[in-house]
Amino acid sequence: MRKSGRPSLRVLGVEDVRDTNEMRLLHLIRDRQPVSRTEVVKETGLRPGTVSVVVNRLLRSGFVYEAEEAPSKGGRRAVYLQVNSEKAYAVGLSIGVHQSIYLVSDFNGRVLSQRTFRTSRNADSFLKQLAQDISAHLESNYGKAHFSAVGVSVPGLLDRTEGTIVFSPNLGWKDVPIRRLLNHELHLPVEIENDANVAALAELWYGPMEISSAHSLLFVLIVEGIGTGFIHNGELHIGSSVGSGGFGHIPMDPQGPRCSCGNIGCWEALASDQATISRFQKKHPTLAAGVRSIHDMVGLAMSGGKEARQQLLYTATLLGRGIRGLAQGLSPEVIVVGGQITEAWSLIEPVLKDELHSGYLIQGLSLPEIRRASVESPSMFGAIPLALRSIFRNNKSKALSGTVIRRPLERSKPQMA
């Protein structure tokens, strides 16, 4: 059960800024490896002295290593930086309403394996069985690897301090001690985060470099519900220990359907995947059997189904209205939209952009860029950087050896298996 008392606020301090710079450079090295320090300076816009200090910390920590090119015909050989993929391994677990998936990753963020399970309403039993399967899988396939953390993505309201799901209406879970249940079997640090926040991390990790350098990013995740993740200066904005971002439950229509939270006409009740499918099935019962998911609806719309197309456009209008309100209040530089509905991006993007315009959002001044998520399952892939960030920060509390690793140059870039 949760502890009583008001949760503490998260304040961005000097250590956070330093960690943000290190994460930014680590992401750049991972994306462009092998890359020289000169190229890092050019890409980040940071001063050479700042880059040198940050890179040296990453080298001493063992997060990156130096690799030398072949001898030049004149002058010094160029030294290139690469991520040390064997620094640590991590498990990313995405708990979904219908299915849950866990991934095994190296420190490069490369997915080595993944397994899928049907999610159960019996949280305790499900998590214990899932943890046992993860433990057996790691022992059988990665016996010599050093695992440092588990990142867990889950929909709902969380108590991060206790590692507990306070309430997840779509899952039907309440006061579930996820961290304790997983740690009992895995004996690893467990980081838990809301699925929309994790999706925002996925965009920073797997998205283009210009995204990671944005000062503010709003991620809108459309699944069975609607969640939002807000990143400011490279850090998730979570408010109190139970977090923020429940914008999916903003009332939009007093005559609308009842939401899973118990209120009437929430944004989620109008524009989530479940809302879209239910509305379509009710309006077109003869087509209902062939549309069980947004993926089905997109396929039907793209193959000429007018009814499915109209429903997706209507949902896009509702999404756009909610996004416009958030854009006016939060003023993000970039808005990223993720979820199955983005499979119809060519259809919904113009609607979203049209709804985003207002007298308060001015082109070239306050109108944010809006784009589709860089990965198809952001809350799944985002569990990996969630775990890797934990490894990164836990290492800060340990004494650094001061040893700089040098290895032969490798030119292969990390890829998802």
C-alpha positions in Angstrom: 0.0 0.0 0.0 1.1 3.6 -0.5 2.5 5.7 2.2 0.5 8.6 3.4 1.5 12.3 3.0 2.0 14.7 0.2 4.5 13.4 -2.5 7.6 15.4 -3.0 8.1 17.5 -6.1 10.9 16.8 -8.6 13.2 19.7 -9.0 15.7 20.0 -11.9 19.2 20.7 -10.4 22.8 21.0 -11.4 23.3 17.2 -11.4 20.3 16.8 -13.7 21.7 19.3 -16.2 25.1 17.5 -16.2 23.4 14.1 -16.6 21.3 15.6 -19.4 24.4 16.7 -21.3 25.9 13.2 -20.8 22.8 11.5 -22.0 22.6 13.8 -25.0 26.2 13.0 -26.0 25.7 9.3 -25.4 22.7 9.4 -27.7 24.7 11.2 -30.4 27.6 8.8 -30.2 25.3 5.9 -30.3 23.5 7.3 -33.3 26.5 8.4 -35.3 29.2 5.9 -34.2 32.1 5.9 -34.9 32.2 9.6 -34.4 35.1 12.0 -33.6 35.0 14.7 -30.9 35.2 17.4 -33.6 32.0 16.0 -35.1 30.4 15.9 -31.6 31.2 19.6 -31.2 29.7 20.4 -34.6 26.5 18.4 -34.0 25.7 19.6 -30.5 26.8 23.2 -30.7 28.6 22.8 -27.3 32.0 24.3 -26.7 35.0 22.0 -27.4 36.0 22.2 -23.7 32.5 21.2 -22.5 32.5 18.3 -25.0 35.9 17.2 -23.8 34.9 17.2 -20.1 31.7 15.2 -20.8 33.3 12.7 -23.1 36.1 12.1 -20.6 33.5 11.3 -17.9 31.8 8.9 -20.3 35.1 7.3 -21.0 36.1 6.9 -17.3 32.6 5.5 -16.7 33.1 2.8 -19.3 30.0 4.0 -21.2 32.0 4.7 -24.4 35.5 3.8 -25.6 38.0 5.2 -28.1 38.9 3.5 -31.3 41.7 4.6 -33.6 41.5 4.8 -37.3 44.3 3.5 -39.5 47.5 5.6 -39.5 47.1 8.8 -41.6 49.7 9.9 -44.2 50.5 12.8 -42.1 49.8 14.0 -38.6 48.0 12.2 -35.8 45.6 9.3 -36.3 42.0 10.3 -35.8 40.4 8.9 -32.6 36.7 7.9 -32.8 34.2 7.3 -30.1 31.8 4.3 -29.8 29.3 3.1 -27.2 30.5 0.2 -25.1 27.6 -2.2 -25.8 28.8 -4.7 -23.2 28.8 -2.1 -20.4 25.5 -3.5 -19.2 22.4 -5.3 -20.3 18.9 -4.4 -19.5 15.3 -5.8 -19.6 12.5 -3.6 -20.9 9.0 -4.7 -20.0 5.9 -3.2 -21.5 2.6 -4.1 -19.7 -0.4 -3.5 -22.0 -4.1 -3.9 -21.5 -4.3 -7.0 -23.8 -0.7 -8.2 -24.1 2.7 -7.6 -22.4 6.1 -7.8 -24.0 9.6 -8.0 -22.5 12.8 -7.1 -24.4 16.4 -7.9 -23.7 18.8 -5.2 -24.7 22.5 -4.4 -24.6 23.8 -1.0 -23.6 23.6 0.2 -27.2 19.9 -0.2 -27.0 19.9 -3.1 -29.6 17.1 -5.6 -29.0 18.5 -9.1 -28.6 15.3 -11.0 -28.0 11.7 -10.4 -27.1 8.7 -12.5 -25.7 5.0 -11.8 -25.6 2.3 -12.8 -23.1 -1.4 -12.2 -22.7 -2.0 -9.8 -19.8 -4.1 -11.1 -17.0 -6.4 -9.2 -14.7 -4.9 -11.1 -11.7 -1.9 -8.8 -11.4 0.0 -10.6 -8.6 -0.1 -14.0 -10.2 0.6 -12.6 -13.7 3.7 -10.6 -12.6 5.1 -13.5 -10.6 4.8 -15.8 -13.6 6.2 -13.2 -15.9 9.2 -12.5 -13.6 9.9 -16.3 -13.4 9.9 -16.5 -17.2 12.2 -13.5 -17.5 14.6 -15.0 -15.0 14.6 -18.4 -16.7 15.1 -16.7 -20.1 18.1 -14.7 -18.9 19.7 -17.7 -17.2 19.4 -19.9 -20.3 20.4 -17.4 -22.9 22.5 -14.7 -21.2 24.3 -16.5 -18.4 27.5 -14.5 -18.7 25.9 -11.1 -19.3 25.8 -8.4 -16.6 22.2 -7.2 -16.2 21.8 -3.9 -14.3 18.2 -2.9 -14.4 14.6 -3.6 -15.5 12.5 -0.8 -17.1 8.7 -1.2 -16.8 6.2 0.7 -18.9 2.6 0.6 -17.6 -0.6 2.6 -18.1 -2.1 4.3 -15.2 -1.3 6.3 -12.1 1.9 5.3 -10.4 3.7 5.8 -7.1 7.3 5.9 -8.3 8.7 6.0 -4.8 7.0 2.8 -3.8 7.1 1.2 -7.3 3.4 0.6 -7.2 0.5 1.0 -9.6 -1.9 3.1 -7.7 -4.7 2.7 -10.2 -5.0 1.6 -13.8 -8.6 1.6 -14.9 -7.8 0.1 -18.3 -5.9 -2.7 -16.8 -8.2 -3.1 -13.8 -5.3 -3.0 -11.4 -5.2 -1.2 -8.1 -2.4 -0.9 -5.5 -0.2 -3.4 -7.3 3.4 -3.5 -5.9 5.1 -4.1 -9.3 8.7 -3.3 -8.1 8.5 -5.7 -5.1 6.9 -8.6 -7.1 9.5 -8.3 -10.0 12.5 -7.7 -7.7 11.6 -10.8 -5.7 12.3 -13.0 -8.7 14.8 -11.0 -10.7 16.9 -9.4 -7.9 17.5 -6.3 -10.2 16.7 -2.6 -9.7 13.2 -2.0 -11.2 12.4 1.4 -12.8 8.6 2.0 -13.3 7.1 4.7 -15.5 3.8 5.6 -17.1 3.5 4.3 -20.7 3.2 7.8 -22.2 6.3 9.0 -20.5 8.2 5.9 -21.6 7.0 6.6 -25.1 8.5 10.1 -24.9 11.8 8.5 -23.9 11.6 6.2 -26.9 11.4 9.2 -29.1 14.5 10.8 -27.6 16.4 7.5 -27.9 15.3 6.2 -31.3 14.2 9.5 -33.0 16.3 11.8 -35.1 19.0 13.9 -33.4 17.1 17.1 -33.8 14.4 15.7 -31.5 16.9 15.0 -28.7 18.1 18.6 -28.9 14.6 20.1 -28.6 14.1 22.0 -25.4 10.5 20.8 -25.0 8.7 17.8 -26.5 5.1 16.6 -25.9 4.3 13.0 -26.7 0.7 12.0 -27.2 0.1 8.3 -27.0 -3.2 6.9 -28.3 -3.9 3.4 -27.2 -6.8 2.0 -25.2 -6.6 5.3 -23.5 -4.8 8.6 -24.2 -1.6 9.5 -22.3 0.9 12.3 -22.6 4.5 12.6 -21.8 6.3 16.0 -21.5 10.1 16.4 -21.8 11.7 19.7 -20.9 15.5 20.2 -21.3 16.0 16.5 -21.8 14.2 15.5 -18.6 10.8 14.0 -18.1 8.4 16.3 -16.3 6.6 14.1 -13.8 5.4 16.6 -11.2 5.0 14.8 -7.9 6.1 11.2 -7.2 2.7 10.0 -8.5 3.3 12.0 -11.7 1.4 14.2 -14.0 0.2 13.9 -17.6 -3.3 12.7 -17.1 -4.5 15.0 -19.9 -6.5 12.1 -21.4 -9.0 12.8 -18.6 -9.7 16.4 -19.4 -13.5 16.8 -19.9 -14.4 17.7 -23.5 -18.1 16.8 -23.9 -20.6 16.9 -21.0 -23.0 14.8 -23.2 -20.3 12.3 -24.2 -19.7 8.7 -23.1 -18.6 7.6 -19.7 -14.8 7.3 -19.3 -13.0 4.5 -17.6 -12.1 7.0 -14.8 -15.8 7.4 -14.0 -16.3 10.9 -15.5 -18.3 11.9 -18.5 -16.9 12.9 -21.9 -13.2 12.8 -21.2 -10.8 13.3 -24.2 -9.9 9.6 -23.8 -13.5 8.5 -23.9 -13.9 10.3 -27.2 -10.6 9.8 -29.1 -8.8 6.7 -27.8 -8.5 3.5 -29.8 -11.3 1.9 -27.8 -13.6 4.9 -28.2 -13.0 4.9 -32.0 -13.7 1.2 -32.4 -16.8 1.3 -30.2 -18.2 4.2 -32.1 -17.6 2.6 -35.5 -19.1 -0.8 -34.4 -22.2 0.9 -33.0 -22.7 3.0 -36.1 -21.9 0.2 -38.6 -22.9 -3.1 -37.1 -22.7 -5.0 -40.3 -19.0 -4.1 -40.6 -18.2 -4.6 -36.9 -17.0 -8.2 -37.2 -14.2 -7.2 -39.5 -12.9 -4.3 -37.3 -11.5 -5.4 -34.0 -8.6 -3.0 -33.8 -7.4 0.3 -35.1 -5.1 -1.6 -37.4 -8.2 -3.3 -38.9 -9.9 0.1 -39.4 -6.9 1.7 -41.0 -6.6 -1.2 -43.4 -10.3 -0.9 -44.3 -10.0 2.9 -44.7 -6.9 2.7 -46.9 -8.6 0.1 -49.1 -11.5 2.4 -49.9 -13.8 1.9 -46.9 -15.6 5.3 -46.6 -17.1 4.5 -43.2 -13.8 3.6 -41.7 -12.2 6.7 -43.3 -14.8 9.0 -41.9 -14.5 7.6 -38.4 -10.7 8.0 -38.4 -11.0 11.6 -39.7 -13.5 12.3 -36.9 -11.2 10.9 -34.3 -8.3 12.9 -35.8 -10.5 16.0 -35.3 -11.1 15.2 -31.6 -7.4 14.4 -31.1 -6.4 17.7 -32.8 -8.7 19.7 -30.5 -7.2 18.2 -27.4 -3.6 18.7 -28.8 -4.4 22.3 -29.6 -5.3 22.9 -25.9 -2.1 21.3 -24.7 0.0 23.2 -27.2 -1.5 26.5 -26.0 -0.8 25.6 -22.4 2.5 23.8 -22.5 4.1 25.5 -25.6 6.2 22.6 -26.7 8.6 22.9 -29.7 7.7 19.4 -30.9 4.5 17.3 -30.6 4.9 13.6 -31.3 1.9 11.4 -31.9 2.2 7.6 -31.4 -0.1 4.6 -31.5 -1.7 2.4 -34.2 -3.8 5.3 -35.5 -0.6 6.8 -36.9 -0.6 3.9 -39.5 -3.0 6.3 -41.2 -0.7 9.3 -40.8 -1.2 10.5 -44.4 -4.9 10.7 -43.6 -4.9 12.2 -40.2 -1.8 14.5 -40.3 -3.6 17.2 -42.3 -6.5 17.2 -39.9 -4.2 17.4 -36.9 -2.3 20.3 -38.4 -5.5 22.1 -39.3 -6.9 21.8 -35.8 -3.6 22.9 -34.3 -3.9 26.4 -35.8 -5.3 29.1 -33.6 -4.8 32.8 -32.9 -2.5 31.8 -30.0 -0.3 29.4 -32.1 1.5 31.5 -34.6 3.6 30.1 -37.5 7.3 30.8 -36.8 6.7 31.8 -33.2 4.6 29.5 -31.1 3.2 26.9 -33.6 4.9 23.6 -32.7 6.1 21.0 -35.2 3.9 17.9 -35.2 5.2 14.5 -36.3 4.6 10.8 -36.2 6.5 8.7 -33.6 9.8 7.2 -34.8 8.9 3.6 -33.6 5.7 1.7 -34.1 5.5 0.6 -30.4 6.9 3.5 -28.4 5.8 2.4 -25.0 7.5 -1.0 -25.6 10.8 0.3 -27.0 10.8 3.1 -24.5 11.2 0.6 -21.6 14.8 0.1 -22.8 16.1 3.7 -22.4 14.1 3.8 -19.1 16.3 0.9 -17.8 19.5 2.2 -19.5 19.0 5.7 -17.9 18.8 3.9 -14.5 22.1 2.2 -15.3 23.6 5.5 -16.3 22.5 7.2 -13.1 23.3 4.4 -10.7 26.9 4.5 -12.0 27.2 8.1 -10.9 27.2 6.9 -7.2 30.2 4.6 -7.8 33.8 5.7 -7.8 35.2 6.0 -11.4 38.3 4.1 -12.1 39.9 6.7 -14.4 40.8 4.0 -17.0 40.2 4.9 -20.7 39.2 2.0 -22.9 40.8 1.7 -26.3 39.5 -0.9 -28.8 39.8 -1.5 -32.6 37.4 0.6 -34.6 34.0 -0.9 -35.3 31.8 0.7 -38.0 28.6 -1.3 -37.5 25.7 0.6 -36.1 23.3 -0.9 -33.6 20.2 -2.5 -35.1 17.1 -3.9 -33.6 17.0 -7.7 -34.0 
